[in-house]
Amino acid sequence: PNAVSLTKNENQKSKPLIFTLISIAHFRSAKDYITLFKAIKILKEKGIQIKLLVLGKTFGQIWPGQTVKNLEIENEIEFKGYVANPQSYMATVDGLVLSSLWEGTPNAVLEAMANKLPVIASNIPPCKDLIENSGCGFLFNVKNPLDLSLKIEILMALSESEKQRLGQKGYQYVKEHYGENKVYKQWESLIYKIL
């Protein structure tokens, strides 16, 4: 299993005035950014103000920027490129969204949980297991921008204390199952079994 560093800054979040989500994934087809961008477009058409920070390599592809332009959501999306340590961005957003078609271990989800962020993720294993077992957020149907936009609206409608409660549930789950000490002990046990 992967270990996750748990956040040390308890309540040092400086929230933006506009509801802001973060997505952390390189631009590969499996990450299905098209669905996410379409969901943002749906929200914009409803008059809902939202901002999406996108962290991840584009690998020189022009389609991400072109898609955002074609959907007329340039003011809602900020491409940040690859960021080695996304913690500083996570401290300023309202939640994480992951629109993947499939995942191995969803490190972005685990990092968001470790940073006490609510999570919206596609209903795929293991995202489904993490969200359902922890109670830290919402699942949406794969490749369904309308469902994703509705889940974003649900998260937006929650009070600040309800969002914090979701974030705390994710944090507790990661601490118990993926914290560095827990994972290091699992690896140590495995190594001793092999030796």
C-alpha positions as CSV (number, residue, x, y, z in Angstrom):
1,P,0.0,0.0,0.0
2,N,1.0,3.6,-0.4
3,A,1.7,5.8,2.6
4,V,0.1,9.2,2.9
5,S,1.6,12.1,4.9
6,L,-1.1,13.6,7.1
7,T,-1.5,17.4,7.2
8,K,-0.1,19.3,10.1
9,N,-1.9,22.6,9.5
10,E,-5.1,22.0,11.4
11,N,-7.3,24.9,10.4
12,Q,-5.1,27.3,8.4
13,K,-7.2,27.2,5.3
14,S,-7.8,30.5,3.6
15,K,-10.9,29.9,1.5
16,P,-11.5,31.9,-1.7
17,L,-14.7,33.8,-2.2
18,I,-15.8,31.6,-5.1
19,F,-16.4,27.9,-4.4
20,T,-13.2,26.3,-5.7
21,L,-12.4,22.7,-6.5
22,I,-9.1,21.1,-7.3
23,S,-8.3,18.2,-9.7
24,I,-4.9,16.6,-9.5
25,A,-4.3,14.3,-12.5
26,H,-2.1,14.3,-15.6
27,F,-3.9,14.7,-18.9
28,R,-4.4,11.1,-20.0
29,S,-7.5,9.6,-21.4
30,A,-8.2,7.6,-18.3
31,K,-8.6,10.8,-16.3
32,D,-11.7,11.9,-18.3
33,Y,-11.3,15.6,-18.0
34,I,-13.9,16.1,-20.7
35,T,-16.6,15.0,-18.3
36,L,-15.3,17.4,-15.6
37,F,-15.1,20.3,-18.0
38,K,-18.7,19.6,-19.2
39,A,-19.9,19.5,-15.6
40,I,-18.3,22.9,-15.0
41,K,-20.1,24.2,-18.2
42,I,-23.4,22.9,-16.9
43,L,-22.9,24.8,-13.6
44,K,-21.9,28.0,-15.4
45,E,-25.0,27.8,-17.6
46,K,-27.1,27.6,-14.3
47,G,-25.4,30.8,-13.2
48,I,-23.4,29.1,-10.5
49,Q,-20.0,30.6,-9.8
50,I,-17.2,28.1,-9.5
51,K,-13.5,27.8,-10.0
52,L,-11.5,24.7,-10.8
53,L,-7.8,24.4,-10.3
54,V,-6.2,21.8,-12.5
55,L,-2.9,20.3,-11.4
56,G,-1.2,17.9,-13.8
57,K,1.0,17.6,-16.9
58,T,-0.6,18.3,-20.2
59,F,2.3,16.6,-22.1
60,G,2.2,19.4,-24.6
61,Q,-1.4,18.5,-25.7
62,I,-3.5,21.4,-26.9
63,W,-6.9,19.8,-26.5
64,P,-7.3,20.7,-22.7
65,G,-7.0,24.5,-23.4
66,Q,-9.0,24.2,-26.6
67,T,-11.8,22.3,-24.9
68,V,-12.0,24.8,-22.2
69,K,-12.1,27.6,-24.8
70,N,-14.8,25.8,-26.9
71,L,-17.0,25.3,-23.8
72,E,-16.5,29.0,-22.9
73,I,-15.3,28.2,-19.4
74,E,-11.9,29.9,-19.5
75,N,-12.7,32.0,-16.5
76,E,-13.7,29.0,-14.4
77,I,-10.6,26.8,-15.1
78,E,-7.0,27.5,-14.1
79,F,-4.3,25.2,-15.4
80,K,-1.4,25.0,-13.0
81,G,0.6,22.3,-14.7
82,Y,2.6,19.7,-12.7
83,V,3.0,20.6,-9.0
84,A,5.3,18.4,-7.0
85,N,3.6,19.2,-3.7
86,P,0.0,20.2,-4.0
87,Q,-0.5,20.8,-0.3
88,S,-0.4,24.6,-0.6
89,Y,-3.2,24.5,-3.2
90,M,-5.2,22.0,-1.1
91,A,-5.2,24.4,1.8
92,T,-7.1,27.0,-0.2
93,V,-9.9,24.9,-1.9
94,D,-13.3,23.6,-0.9
95,G,-12.8,20.0,-2.2
96,L,-11.2,17.6,-4.7
97,V,-12.9,16.2,-7.8
98,L,-11.6,13.1,-9.7
99,S,-13.3,12.2,-12.9
100,S,-11.3,9.1,-13.8
101,L,-12.6,6.2,-15.8
102,W,-10.4,3.8,-13.8
103,E,-7.7,4.0,-11.1
104,G,-5.1,2.0,-9.4
105,T,-4.6,3.6,-6.0
106,P,-6.1,7.1,-6.3
107,N,-3.3,9.0,-4.7
108,A,-5.0,12.4,-5.3
109,V,-8.1,11.2,-3.3
110,L,-5.9,9.9,-0.5
111,E,-4.0,13.2,-0.4
112,A,-7.2,15.2,-0.3
113,M,-8.5,13.0,2.5
114,A,-5.2,13.6,4.4
115,N,-5.8,17.3,3.9
116,K,-9.3,17.1,5.3
117,L,-11.0,17.9,2.0
118,P,-14.4,16.6,0.9
119,V,-14.0,14.4,-2.2
120,I,-16.2,14.0,-5.3
121,A,-15.1,11.0,-7.4
122,S,-16.3,8.8,-10.2
123,N,-18.0,5.6,-9.0
124,I,-15.1,3.2,-9.8
125,P,-13.1,0.9,-7.6
126,P,-11.2,1.9,-5.4
127,C,-12.6,5.4,-5.3
128,K,-16.0,3.9,-4.4
129,D,-14.5,2.0,-1.5
130,L,-12.6,5.0,-0.2
131,I,-15.6,7.3,-0.3
132,E,-18.2,4.8,1.0
133,N,-15.9,3.4,3.8
134,S,-14.9,6.9,5.0
135,G,-18.0,8.9,4.3
136,C,-15.9,11.8,3.1
137,G,-17.8,12.8,0.0
138,F,-19.8,11.8,-3.1
139,L,-19.7,9.5,-6.0
140,F,-21.0,10.3,-9.5
141,N,-21.7,8.0,-12.4
142,V,-18.8,7.6,-14.8
143,K,-18.8,9.8,-17.9
144,N,-21.9,11.6,-16.7
145,P,-21.3,15.4,-16.5
146,L,-24.9,16.1,-15.3
147,D,-24.5,13.7,-12.4
148,L,-21.1,15.2,-11.6
149,S,-22.5,18.8,-11.7
150,L,-25.3,17.7,-9.3
151,K,-22.8,16.2,-6.8
152,I,-20.8,19.5,-7.0
153,E,-24.0,21.4,-6.2
154,I,-24.7,19.2,-3.3
155,L,-21.3,19.8,-1.9
156,M,-21.6,23.6,-2.5
157,A,-25.0,23.6,-0.6
158,L,-23.5,22.1,2.6
159,S,-22.7,24.4,5.5
160,E,-19.0,25.0,6.3
161,S,-19.3,22.7,9.3
162,E,-20.8,19.9,7.2
163,K,-17.9,20.2,4.7
164,Q,-15.5,20.1,7.6
165,R,-17.2,17.0,9.0
166,L,-16.7,15.2,5.6
167,G,-13.1,16.3,5.5
168,Q,-12.5,15.1,9.1
169,K,-14.1,11.7,8.2
170,G,-11.7,11.3,5.3
171,Y,-8.7,12.4,7.4
172,Q,-9.6,9.8,10.1
173,Y,-9.9,7.0,7.6
174,V,-6.6,7.8,6.0
175,K,-4.9,8.1,9.4
176,E,-6.2,4.7,10.4
177,H,-5.6,2.9,7.1
178,Y,-2.9,4.8,5.1
179,G,-0.9,6.8,7.6
180,E,2.9,6.5,7.2
181,N,3.4,4.6,10.5
182,K,0.6,2.1,9.6
183,V,2.0,1.5,6.1
184,Y,5.6,1.3,7.2
185,K,4.7,-1.3,9.8
186,Q,2.9,-3.3,7.1
187,W,6.0,-3.1,4.9
188,E,8.3,-4.1,7.8
189,S,6.1,-7.1,8.6
190,L,6.2,-8.2,4.9
191,I,9.9,-7.8,4.7
192,Y,10.4,-9.9,7.9
193,K,8.2,-12.6,6.4
194,I,10.3,-12.7,3.3
195,L,13.6,-12.9,5.2
